[in-house]
Structures are given as structure tokens and as C-alpha cells.
């Protein structure tokens, strides 16, 4: 009986883990595609609010994604007059 409960628990937790990993990959892909689209159409300028609307994620997730992307891409983060962050990506990423 204990073995059956343990194996059921292990199976359910494995399924939940795989489901969350799959959901994370889908969200990451949507963020990548939306970011590339915004870089191409906005001459490298990406607003986190626009990215969150386009990728259908929260604005905090969009800011976190853009901050991580700035660590490995050539980018500049500034604040506009309204106090919101604006990310500028270099010209070599416009056509990616």
C-alpha cells in the first residue's frame, strides 16, 4: 500500500514538473518572438509594457526577461521622462 502511494505521488510530481517546464518553454518562446518583433519594428527600442502585452505575460516578467537579455546582448537600459524603463538593442540585433 505504501509503495503504491509513493509511486502515485512520484508520478504526479513528475507530471507537474514536466508540465511546468513545458509551460516555461512556451512562455520563453513567446517572449523571444515578441522581443525580436519589437526590435525589428521599433529600431531596437523595446518597452516592457509593450512586450508584456504582445507576449501575454506580466510586466514584471517582461522586465526580468529584458534585464537578463541585456547581460548577453548589446543593449542599453534607460528611463524615459515618465520613469519607465526603455531597452535599446544594438543594430546587429535588428535583423535577428
The first five atom37 places (N, CA, C, CB, O) and aatype in JSON, in Angstrom:
{
  "aatype": [20, 20, 20, 20, 20, 20, 20, 20, 20, 20, 20, 20, 20, 20, 20, 20, 20, 20, 20, 20, 20, 20, 20, 20, 20, 20, 20, 20, 20, 20, 20, 20, 20, 20, 20, 20, 20, 20, 20, 20, 20, 20, 20, 20, 20, 20, 20, 20, 20, 20, 20, 20, 20, 20, 20, 20, 20, 20, 20, 20, 20, 20, 20, 20, 20, 20, 20, 20, 20, 20, 20, 20, 20, 20, 20, 20, 20, 20, 20, 20, 20, 20, 20, 20, 20, 20, 20, 20, 20, 20, 20, 20, 20, 20, 20, 20],
  "atom_mask": [
    [1, 1, 1, 1, 1],
    [1, 1, 1, 1, 1],
    [1, 1, 1, 1, 1],
    [1, 1, 1, 1, 1],
    [1, 1, 1, 1, 1],
    [1, 1, 1, 1, 1],
    [1, 1, 1, 1, 1],
    [1, 1, 1, 1, 1],
    [1, 1, 1, 1, 1],
    [1, 1, 1, 1, 1],
    [1, 1, 1, 1, 1],
    [1, 1, 1, 1, 1],
    [1, 1, 1, 1, 1],
    [1, 1, 1, 1, 1],
    [1, 1, 1, 1, 1],
    [1, 1, 1, 1, 1],
    [1, 1, 1, 1, 1],
    [1, 1, 1, 1, 1],
    [1, 1, 1, 1, 1],
    [1, 1, 1, 1, 1],
    [1, 1, 1, 1, 1],
    [1, 1, 1, 1, 1],
    [1, 1, 1, 1, 1],
    [1, 1, 1, 1, 1],
    [1, 1, 1, 1, 1],
    [1, 1, 1, 1, 1],
    [1, 1, 1, 1, 1],
    [1, 1, 1, 1, 1],
    [1, 1, 1, 1, 1],
    [1, 1, 1, 1, 1],
    [1, 1, 1, 1, 1],
    [1, 1, 1, 1, 1],
    [1, 1, 1, 1, 1],
    [1, 1, 1, 1, 1],
    [1, 1, 1, 1, 1],
    [1, 1, 1, 1, 1],
    [1, 1, 1, 1, 1],
    [1, 1, 1, 1, 1],
    [1, 1, 1, 1, 1],
    [1, 1, 1, 1, 1],
    [1, 1, 1, 1, 1],
    [1, 1, 1, 1, 1],
    [1, 1, 1, 1, 1],
    [1, 1, 1, 1, 1],
    [1, 1, 1, 1, 1],
    [1, 1, 1, 1, 1],
    [1, 1, 1, 1, 1],
    [1, 1, 1, 1, 1],
    [1, 1, 1, 1, 1],
    [1, 1, 1, 1, 1],
    [1, 1, 1, 1, 1],
    [1, 1, 1, 1, 1],
    [1, 1, 1, 1, 1],
    [1, 1, 1, 1, 1],
    [1, 1, 1, 1, 1],
    [1, 1, 1, 1, 1],
    [1, 1, 1, 1, 1],
    [1, 1, 1, 1, 1],
    [1, 1, 1, 1, 1],
    [1, 1, 1, 1, 1],
    [1, 1, 1, 1, 1],
    [1, 1, 1, 1, 1],
    [1, 1, 1, 1, 1],
    [1, 1, 1, 1, 1],
    [1, 1, 1, 1, 1],
    [1, 1, 1, 1, 1],
    [1, 1, 1, 1, 1],
    [1, 1, 1, 1, 1],
    [1, 1, 1, 1, 1],
    [1, 1, 1, 1, 1],
    [1, 1, 1, 1, 1],
    [1, 1, 1, 1, 1],
    [1, 1, 1, 1, 1],
    [1, 1, 1, 1, 1],
    [1, 1, 1, 1, 1],
    [1, 1, 1, 1, 1],
    [1, 1, 1, 1, 1],
    [1, 1, 1, 1, 1],
    [1, 1, 1, 1, 1],
    [1, 1, 1, 1, 1],
    [1, 1, 1, 1, 1],
    [1, 1, 1, 1, 1],
    [1, 1, 1, 1, 1],
    [1, 1, 1, 1, 1],
    [1, 1, 1, 1, 1],
    [1, 1, 1, 1, 1],
    [1, 1, 1, 1, 1],
    [1, 1, 1, 1, 1],
    [1, 1, 1, 1, 1],
    [1, 1, 1, 1, 1],
    [1, 1, 1, 1, 1],
    [1, 1, 1, 1, 1],
    [1, 1, 1, 1, 1],
    [1, 1, 1, 1, 1],
    [1, 1, 1, 1, 1],
    [1, 1, 1, 1, 1]
  ],
  "atom_positions": [
    [[0.82, -1.19, 0.0], [0.0, 0.0, 0.0], [0.87, 1.26, 0.0], [-0.94, 0.0, 1.21], [0.61, 2.21, -0.74]],
    [[1.89, 1.25, 0.84], [2.79, 2.41, 0.92], [3.53, 2.61, -0.4], [3.79, 2.22, 2.09], [3.74, 3.74, -0.84]],
    [[3.94, 1.49, -1.02], [4.64, 1.57, -2.3], [3.74, 2.17, -3.38], [5.13, 0.17, -2.73], [4.2, 2.95, -4.21]],
    [[2.47, 1.8, -3.37], [1.53, 2.31, -4.37], [1.31, 3.81, -4.19], [0.19, 1.56, -4.28], [1.26, 4.55, -5.17]],
    [[1.19, 4.26, -2.95], [1.02, 5.69, -2.69], [2.27, 6.47, -3.07], [0.68, 5.92, -1.22], [2.18, 7.57, -3.62]],
    [[3.43, 5.91, -2.76], [4.68, 6.59, -3.1], [4.86, 6.69, -4.61], [5.87, 5.86, -2.48], [5.3, 7.72, -5.11]],
    [[4.54, 5.63, -5.32], [4.69, 5.67, -6.78], [3.67, 6.62, -7.41], [4.55, 4.26, -7.38], [3.98, 7.29, -8.4]],
    [[2.46, 6.69, -6.86], [1.46, 7.63, -7.37], [1.9, 9.07, -7.12], [0.09, 7.36, -6.71], [1.74, 9.94, -7.97]],
    [[2.46, 9.31, -5.94], [2.96, 10.64, -5.6], [4.12, 11.03, -6.52], [3.4, 10.7, -4.13], [4.19, 12.16, -7.0]],
    [[5.02, 10.1, -6.76], [6.16, 10.35, -7.64], [5.7, 10.62, -9.07], [7.13, 9.17, -7.61], [6.22, 11.51, -9.74]],
    [[4.74, 9.86, -9.53], [4.21, 10.06, -10.88], [3.53, 11.4, -11.03], [3.23, 8.96, -11.24], [3.72, 12.09, -12.03]],
    [[2.74, 11.78, -10.04], [2.04, 13.07, -10.1], [3.02, 14.24, -10.04], [1.03, 13.18, -8.95], [2.87, 15.22, -10.76]],
    [[4.03, 14.14, -9.18], [5.0, 15.23, -9.08], [5.85, 15.32, -10.35], [5.91, 15.03, -7.86], [6.21, 16.42, -10.77]],
    [[6.17, 14.2, -10.97], [6.91, 14.22, -12.23], [6.07, 14.87, -13.33], [7.31, 12.8, -12.65], [6.59, 15.65, -14.12]],
    [[4.79, 14.55, -13.36], [3.91, 15.14, -14.37], [3.8, 16.65, -14.17], [2.52, 14.49, -14.3], [3.83, 17.4, -15.15]],
    [[3.68, 17.1, -12.92], [3.61, 18.54, -12.64], [4.91, 19.25, -13.03], [3.31, 18.77, -11.16], [4.87, 20.36, -13.56]],
    [[6.04, 18.61, -12.76], [7.33, 19.2, -13.12], [7.46, 19.34, -14.63], [8.47, 18.35, -12.56], [7.86, 20.39, -15.13]],
    [[7.13, 18.29, -15.36], [7.21, 18.34, -16.82], [6.23, 19.36, -17.4], [6.93, 16.96, -17.41], [6.55, 20.04, -18.37]],
    [[5.07, 19.46, -16.81], [4.09, 20.44, -17.26], [4.58, 21.86, -17.05], [2.76, 20.23, -16.53], [4.41, 22.72, -17.92]],
    [[5.19, 22.13, -15.91], [5.69, 23.49, -15.65], [6.89, 23.82, -16.53], [6.08, 23.63, -14.17], [7.04, 24.96, -16.96]],
    [[7.74, 22.84, -16.82], [8.87, 23.07, -17.73], [8.35, 23.37, -19.13], [9.81, 21.85, -17.75], [8.87, 24.26, -19.8]],
    [[7.36, 22.64, -19.58], [6.77, 22.86, -20.89], [6.15, 24.26, -20.97], [5.71, 21.79, -21.21], [6.31, 24.96, -21.96]],
    [[5.45, 24.66, -19.92], [4.83, 25.99, -19.89], [5.9, 27.08, -19.9], [3.94, 26.13, -18.64], [5.73, 28.11, -20.55]],
    [[7.01, 26.86, -19.18], [8.1, 27.83, -19.16], [8.71, 27.99, -20.55], [9.19, 27.4, -18.16], [9.01, 29.11, -20.97]],
    [[8.9, 26.88, -21.26], [9.46, 26.95, -22.61], [8.53, 27.69, -23.56], [9.74, 25.54, -23.15], [8.99, 28.46, -24.41]],
    [[7.23, 27.47, -23.44], [6.27, 28.17, -24.28], [6.31, 29.67, -24.0], [4.83, 27.62, -24.05], [6.31, 30.48, -24.93]],
    [[6.35, 30.04, -22.72], [6.4, 31.45, -22.35], [7.69, 32.09, -22.84], [6.27, 31.61, -20.83], [7.68, 33.22, -23.33]],
    [[8.81, 31.38, -22.7], [10.11, 31.9, -23.15], [10.13, 32.1, -24.67], [11.24, 30.94, -22.72], [10.68, 33.09, -25.16]],
    [[9.54, 31.17, -25.4], [9.48, 31.29, -26.86], [8.63, 32.49, -27.27], [8.91, 30.0, -27.48], [9.0, 33.22, -28.18]],
    [[7.5, 32.69, -26.59], [6.66, 33.85, -26.88], [7.4, 35.15, -26.6], [5.36, 33.8, -26.07], [7.29, 36.11, -27.36]],
    [[8.16, 35.19, -25.5], [8.93, 36.38, -25.18], [10.02, 36.63, -26.22], [9.56, 36.25, -23.79], [10.23, 37.77, -26.63]],
    [[10.71, 35.58, -26.64], [11.76, 35.73, -27.66], [11.19, 36.27, -28.97], [12.45, 34.39, -27.92], [11.73, 37.21, -29.54]],
    [[10.09, 35.68, -29.43], [9.5, 36.12, -30.69], [8.98, 37.56, -30.6], [8.36, 35.19, -31.09], [9.15, 38.35, -31.53]],
    [[8.35, 37.89, -29.5], [7.82, 39.25, -29.33], [8.96, 40.26, -29.24], [6.94, 39.33, -28.07], [8.85, 41.36, -29.78]],
    [[10.04, 39.91, -28.55], [11.18, 40.81, -28.44], [11.82, 41.05, -29.8], [12.22, 40.26, -27.46], [12.15, 42.18, -30.15]],
    [[12.01, 39.99, -30.56], [12.59, 40.15, -31.9], [11.7, 41.02, -32.79], [12.8, 38.78, -32.57], [12.2, 41.85, -33.55]],
    [[10.41, 40.82, -32.68], [9.48, 41.64, -33.47], [9.58, 43.12, -33.08], [8.02, 41.15, -33.28], [9.63, 43.99, -33.94]],
    [[9.62, 43.39, -31.78], [9.72, 44.78, -31.33], [11.06, 45.4, -31.69], [9.51, 44.86, -29.82], [11.11, 46.58, -32.04]],
    [[12.14, 44.63, -31.62], [13.45, 45.15, -32.0], [13.45, 45.55, -33.47], [14.56, 44.11, -31.72], [13.96, 46.61, -33.84]],
    [[12.87, 44.69, -34.31], [12.84, 44.98, -35.76], [11.94, 46.16, -36.09], [12.38, 43.75, -36.52], [12.3, 47.01, -36.91]],
    [[10.77, 46.22, -35.48], [9.8, 47.25, -35.86], [10.03, 48.59, -35.16], [8.41, 46.78, -35.58], [9.55, 49.61, -35.65]],
    [[10.72, 48.6, -34.05], [10.92, 49.84, -33.28], [12.37, 50.32, -33.31], [10.49, 49.63, -31.84], [12.77, 51.1, -32.45]],
    [[13.15, 49.86, -34.26], [14.56, 50.28, -34.41], [15.37, 49.99, -33.16], [14.64, 51.77, -34.75], [16.21, 50.8, -32.76]],
    [[15.13, 48.86, -32.55], [15.91, 48.44, -31.39], [15.35, 48.87, -30.05], [17.26, 48.96, -31.51], [15.89, 48.48, -29.01]],
    [[14.29, 49.66, -30.04], [13.72, 50.17, -28.78], [12.6, 49.24, -28.31], [13.18, 51.62, -28.96], [11.66, 48.96, -29.06]],
    [[12.7, 48.77, -27.06], [11.7, 47.85, -26.51], [11.22, 48.4, -25.17], [12.29, 46.41, -26.35], [12.01, 48.63, -24.26]],
    [[9.92, 48.58, -25.07], [9.29, 48.96, -23.8], [8.76, 47.7, -23.14], [8.15, 50.02, -24.03], [8.11, 46.89, -23.8]],
    [[9.01, 47.5, -21.84], [8.49, 46.31, -21.17], [6.96, 46.21, -21.22], [8.94, 46.31, -19.73], [6.43, 45.1, -21.27]],
    [[6.26, 47.33, -21.19], [4.79, 47.28, -21.25], [4.31, 46.73, -22.59], [4.19, 48.68, -21.02], [3.37, 45.93, -22.63]],
    [[4.95, 47.16, -23.68], [4.59, 46.63, -25.0], [4.9, 45.15, -25.11], [5.31, 47.4, -26.1], [4.12, 44.38, -25.66]],
    [[6.06, 44.76, -24.57], [6.44, 43.35, -24.61], [5.46, 42.5, -23.81], [7.86, 43.17, -24.07], [5.11, 41.4, -24.23]],
    [[5.03, 42.99, -22.66], [4.1, 42.21, -21.85], [2.74, 42.05, -22.55], [3.91, 42.87, -20.48], [2.11, 41.0, -22.44]],
    [[2.3, 43.09, -23.25], [1.04, 42.98, -23.99], [1.16, 42.05, -25.18], [0.58, 44.36, -24.46], [0.26, 41.25, -25.45]],
    [[2.28, 42.14, -25.89], [2.46, 41.34, -27.09], [2.68, 39.86, -26.76], [3.64, 41.87, -27.89], [2.18, 38.99, -27.47]],
    [[3.42, 39.58, -25.69], [3.72, 38.19, -25.32], [2.72, 37.61, -24.33], [5.11, 38.1, -24.74], [2.79, 36.43, -24.01]],
    [[1.79, 38.43, -23.85], [0.76, 37.99, -22.91], [1.36, 37.44, -21.61], [-0.12, 36.92, -23.55], [1.0, 36.37, -21.14]],
    [[2.3, 38.22, -21.04], [2.91, 37.9, -19.75], [2.8, 39.14, -18.87], [4.41, 37.44, -19.91], [2.41, 40.21, -19.34]],
    [[3.14, 38.99, -17.6], [3.08, 40.15, -16.71], [4.24, 41.1, -17.03], [3.14, 39.7, -15.22], [5.25, 40.7, -17.6]],
    [[4.07, 42.35, -16.65], [5.12, 43.34, -16.93], [6.38, 43.05, -16.13], [4.61, 44.75, -16.63], [7.49, 43.34, -16.6]],
    [[6.24, 42.5, -14.93], [7.41, 42.14, -14.13], [8.23, 41.05, -14.82], [6.98, 41.69, -12.73], [9.46, 41.09, -14.8]],
    [[7.54, 40.07, -15.42], [8.24, 39.02, -16.16], [8.94, 39.59, -17.38], [7.27, 37.92, -16.57], [10.04, 39.16, -17.73]],
    [[8.31, 40.55, -18.04], [8.92, 41.18, -19.22], [10.18, 41.96, -18.83], [7.91, 42.11, -19.91], [11.19, 41.89, -19.52]],
    [[10.11, 42.69, -17.72], [11.29, 43.44, -17.26], [12.41, 42.48, -16.88], [10.93, 44.34, -16.05], [13.57, 42.7, -17.23]],
    [[12.06, 41.41, -16.18], [13.06, 40.42, -15.79], [13.72, 39.78, -17.01], [12.43, 39.34, -14.9], [14.93, 39.59, -17.04]],
    [[12.91, 39.45, -18.02], [13.44, 38.86, -19.24], [14.38, 39.82, -19.96], [12.3, 38.44, -20.17], [15.46, 39.43, -20.4]],
    [[13.97, 41.09, -20.08], [14.81, 42.07, -20.77], [16.1, 42.34, -20.0], [14.04, 43.37, -20.97], [17.15, 42.54, -20.61]],
    [[16.04, 42.36, -18.67], [17.26, 42.55, -17.88], [18.22, 41.38, -18.06], [16.92, 42.73, -16.4], [19.43, 41.59, -18.15]],
    [[17.69, 40.17, -18.12], [18.55, 39.01, -18.37], [19.12, 39.05, -19.77], [17.78, 37.71, -18.15], [20.29, 38.71, -19.98]],
    [[18.31, 39.46, -20.74], [18.78, 39.52, -22.12], [19.87, 40.58, -22.28], [17.62, 39.81, -23.08], [20.75, 40.43, -23.12]],
    [[19.81, 41.64, -21.49], [20.84, 42.68, -21.54], [22.2, 42.17, -21.09], [20.43, 43.86, -20.69], [23.22, 42.78, -21.42]],
    [[22.24, 41.09, -20.35], [23.53, 40.57, -19.89], [24.3, 39.87, -20.99], [23.32, 39.63, -18.73], [25.52, 39.79, -20.92]],
    [[23.61, 39.35, -22.01], [24.33, 38.66, -23.08], [24.14, 39.3, -24.45], [23.89, 37.23, -23.15], [24.77, 38.86, -25.4]],
    [[23.31, 40.31, -24.59], [23.17, 41.07, -25.83], [23.68, 42.48, -25.61], [21.68, 41.09, -26.3], [23.73, 42.97, -24.48]],
    [[24.07, 43.13, -26.69], [24.49, 44.52, -26.61], [23.23, 45.37, -26.47], [25.34, 44.95, -27.87], [22.45, 45.5, -27.41]],
    [[23.05, 45.93, -25.3], [21.83, 46.68, -25.03], [22.1, 47.8, -24.04], [20.71, 45.75, -24.5], [23.1, 47.78, -23.31]],
    [[21.21, 48.76, -24.03], [21.28, 49.89, -23.12], [19.92, 50.05, -22.48], [21.73, 51.19, -23.87], [18.89, 50.03, -23.16]],
    [[19.91, 50.22, -21.16], [18.64, 50.43, -20.46], [18.61, 51.86, -19.95], [18.46, 49.41, -19.3], [19.55, 52.32, -19.29]],
    [[17.54, 52.56, -20.25], [17.37, 53.94, -19.79], [15.96, 54.1, -19.24], [17.64, 54.96, -20.94], [15.08, 53.26, -19.46]],
    [[15.76, 55.2, -18.53], [14.41, 55.55, -18.08], [13.94, 56.77, -18.87], [14.37, 55.84, -16.55], [14.69, 57.73, -19.06]],
    [[12.7, 56.7, -19.33], [12.17, 57.86, -20.06], [11.62, 58.88, -19.06], [11.08, 57.43, -21.07], [11.74, 58.7, -17.85]],
    [[11.01, 59.93, -19.57], [10.51, 61.01, -18.7], [9.42, 60.56, -17.75], [10.0, 62.14, -19.54], [9.23, 61.15, -16.69]],
    [[8.71, 59.52, -18.12], [7.63, 59.02, -17.26], [8.14, 58.09, -16.17], [6.6, 58.29, -18.1], [7.37, 57.67, -15.3]],
    [[9.43, 57.77, -16.19], [10.01, 56.91, -15.18], [9.96, 55.43, -15.51], [9.33, 57.14, -13.9], [10.29, 54.6, -14.67]],
    [[9.55, 55.09, -16.73], [9.52, 53.68, -17.12], [10.81, 53.31, -17.84], [8.29, 53.39, -18.02], [11.45, 54.16, -18.45]],
    [[11.17, 52.06, -17.76], [12.39, 51.58, -18.4], [12.19, 51.42, -19.89], [12.83, 50.26, -17.78], [11.13, 51.02, -20.36]],
    [[13.24, 51.74, -20.63], [13.28, 51.54, -22.08], [14.58, 50.82, -22.38], [13.17, 52.91, -22.87], [15.64, 51.22, -21.9]],
    [[14.5, 49.76, -23.16], [15.68, 48.98, -23.52], [15.99, 49.23, -24.99], [15.46, 47.47, -23.25], [15.12, 49.13, -25.85]],
    [[17.25, 49.57, -25.27], [17.71, 49.8, -26.64], [18.7, 48.69, -27.0], [18.38, 51.21, -26.79], [19.69, 48.49, -26.3]],
    [[18.41, 47.98, -28.07], [19.29, 46.91, -28.53], [20.08, 47.39, -29.74], [18.48, 45.64, -28.88], [19.58, 48.18, -30.54]],
    [[21.31, 46.91, -29.86], [22.21, 47.34, -30.93], [21.72, 46.96, -32.31], [23.57, 46.77, -30.71], [20.84, 46.11, -32.46]],
    [[22.31, 47.6, -33.32], [21.85, 47.43, -34.69], [22.03, 46.01, -35.2], [22.57, 48.39, -35.6], [21.27, 45.57, -36.05]],
    [[23.02, 45.28, -34.69], [23.24, 43.91, -35.17], [22.1, 42.97, -34.79], [24.54, 43.37, -34.61], [21.99, 41.88, -35.35]],
    [[21.24, 43.36, -33.85], [20.12, 42.52, -33.45], [18.82, 42.91, -34.13], [19.95, 42.58, -31.95], [17.8, 42.24, -33.93]],
    [[18.81, 43.96, -34.92], [17.58, 44.4, -35.56], [17.06, 43.38, -36.55], [17.79, 45.72, -36.25], [15.84, 43.23, -36.69]],
    [[17.93, 42.69, -37.22], [17.52, 41.74, -38.26], [17.54, 40.29, -37.79], [18.41, 41.88, -39.46], [17.41, 39.38, -38.61]],
    [[17.69, 40.06, -36.5], [17.7, 38.68, -35.98], [16.3, 38.14, -35.86], [18.38, 38.61, -34.62], [16.11, 37.0, -35.44]]
  ]
}
